[in-house]
Amino acid sequence: MSLTLFAGAQARHWTETSTETIWHGRYKNCDHGYWVNLPPNVVGHGSRSPNPNHGILISASNSSITTEVTLEERRLVDVYDSSDASELGSARAYLKRHILKQADESEPVAILQQRDTRFRSFPATYVHLRRTNGSRKSEEEVLVVYRRSKQIGPGFIVILLRTTPEFYPRDHALFVQIRDGLQFAPVPKGECSND
């Protein structure tokens, strides 16, 4: 019996449907130099090519779902990169401008915890907050990581959990798994592969 091994062979972690790209095992964005190791049975949903690859959505209510997941989900983990706010210069400034803003005056935002930190040696900031819109409450946890790259300039990697207060303990555990799976690599020069 003979066993042949192929050095350097990699499994493809994504498939395309008619509406999106589905990620299993690992989500990778080589253009921005990061990946997320996904827990078993957790599915990431990203944009379908030729649209840009800027992140994934994970349904917190059913993390193994393979039908389309959108930003309108009430319980959601969102992992994305942003390089269009590089003038802000810090994770805290990004958080203040893009996360802590109120939708309108009638939507109070209560900050439950906020701290500056480091994540994998990069400057970061974390916030846990509660939004109230009428009788509807949502809990959010956000980690914003600020990273500079010689190839693409400064940018942000964001992991956001949005859920309901009653499901917060369960969904927080998923947020922690996704956060712990976030890894960084040098941004390559030229083309790269997300396999």
N, C-alpha and C positions, 0 to 999 in steps of 0.2 A: 504494500500500500504506500502510495506516495503522497506527500503533502507539499503543496507549493504555496509559498507566501509571496505576496506582492509588496515590496517595500514602498512606502509612501502612498499606498492606496487609501483613499478616504471615502467614507460613506457620505452620501448626499443627505442632508438633513431637511430638505424642503421639497415640496411638490406644488405645482400650480393648479388651481381650480379655474373655473371660468371667471371668478370675481376677485381672487386673492391668492397670496402665497401662504401655504401652511408649513409651519416649522415644527419638527419633532426632535427632541434630544438636545439640540443646540440651535440658537439663532445667532447668525454672524453678520456683521457689517464690516467688511474688510476695508471699505473706503474711509471709514471713520475710526478704524482700529479698535473695535470692541466686539465681544460676543457674550452671550448669556447661555450658560448651561441650564437647560430646562429640566425640571424634575420629571421622573417617569409619569407618563399619562397626562402631561401638561402640554397643550398645543398653543403655539404662537400664531397669530394671524397678521400678515403684513400685506403691503400693497403688491399688486401683480405687475410684473414687468410689462411694458417698458417704464412704468412709473418709478420714481426714485425710491430707494430702500432707506427709510429713515427710522424704522423701528417696528415694534410689534404690539399687538393688543392681546390680552389673555382674559377670557371671561372668568371672573372670580366666582360666579354662581355655578358654572360648569366648566372647569378648566380643561377638560378633555374634548369639548365640543369641536367638531370639524366644520360646522356650518358657519357662515359669515358672522364675524364679531365687529361691531362698530363702536364709535365713541359715545353713542347714545345709551350704551349699556349702563344700568344703574350700579352694577358691581363689576369693577374692571381694574386690571393692572395694565398700565401703559408704559412701555419702554421706548424712548425715542432720543434722537440726537438733534441738536439745534446749533447751527453755526451762523444763523442770521441775526444774532444778538451779541456778537463778539465785542461790540463797543462797551458792553456793560462791565466786563473785566472781572467779575466775581460771581460765584455761585449765589451768594446772598442777594446781589443786585438782580440776578435773573429771577430768583424766587419772588422778590418783592414786585417786580414788574409783571411777571407772567402767571404766578401761582396765587399770590395773596390778594390780588385785585378782586373786588366785589363785582358781581354781574350787574348789580344796581344798588341803590341805597336801601332797598327793602331786603337785601340778602346779607345779614350780618355774618361775619367770619370771626370765630373764636379760636385763637391760637392756644392749643393745649400744651404743646411742647415745641421748642425751636432751639437749635444749636448749630454752631459752626463746628466742623469736624474735618477729618481727612478720610478719604476712601481710597484704598490701594495706593497710598502716597500722594494722591491728588487732593487739592482743596475742595471741600464740599460743604453743603449745608443741608440740614434735615428739618422738616416741620411735620407736626401732627396737628390737624385743625378740624374744626366742625363748621359746616355751612348750614344755615337755616333759611329755607325758602317757604314761607307760610308754615304749614304743618309738616313739611317735608324736610328731614334732616339728612345730611350726608357727612361721613367721616372721610378724611383724606390724609394720606401719609405721602410725603414726597422727599426723595433724595435727589439733589442736584449736584453733579460733579463737574467741576471746571477743569478743562484740559487744554493745554497748548501743544500743537504739533507743527513742526517745521514745514510739513508737506501741505497741510490744509488750514493752518492758523488756529486761533483759539475757538473753542466750542464747548458745548454742554451736553452731558448725557443725563437724562432724567428718568427716574423710575417713580411712577405715580400710582397709588392705590386710591380708588374711589369706591366707597361701599356705604352700607347703611349701618347705623349704630348697632342694631341687633346682630349683624353678621361680622362686625369688626374683628372680634377675636379670631374667628376662623380665617377671614380674608387677610388679616395681618400676618398669619403664618405663611400664606402663599407669597405675600410681599417680601417677607424675610428670605424665603427660598430663592426668589428671583433676584433679590439684591445680592445674596451670597453667591449666586451664579454669575454675576457680572464680572468679566475679566477684560483686561486691556492688552493690546499688542501694538507694536509700532505701525504707523500708517505706511503702507508700502508705496514705493514710487512706481507709477504706471498702473497697469491693470492688475486686479487681484480676483480671487475666487471666494465665494461665500459657501462653498461646499465644506 
